[in-house]
Amino acid sequence: MDFDFKTLLVILVVVLIIFGGKKLRSIGDDLGHAVRGFKRAMNEGERDETDASAGSRQIRSEGTDAEFSETKTSNQASKTGRDA
């Protein structure tokens, strides 16, 4: 599927007729803002990952995890079911 110059020109003329010059300009501006925002977010995410790995912060556990009554009863039931 090769696009030569004539095909591209016809597509651009049809788009210009459908949307008009002002609407095309606003669509281009909106698309440009979206791309810039995406790039900015990607750069901030990379910076955050670099900062996190440089600091290597970890959450340390001071005790055992809490056990909930639902977990205890299901564990006990599964143990008794296996033993039977």
Order of alpha helices (4+ residues) and beta strands (2+ residues): alpha-alpha-alpha
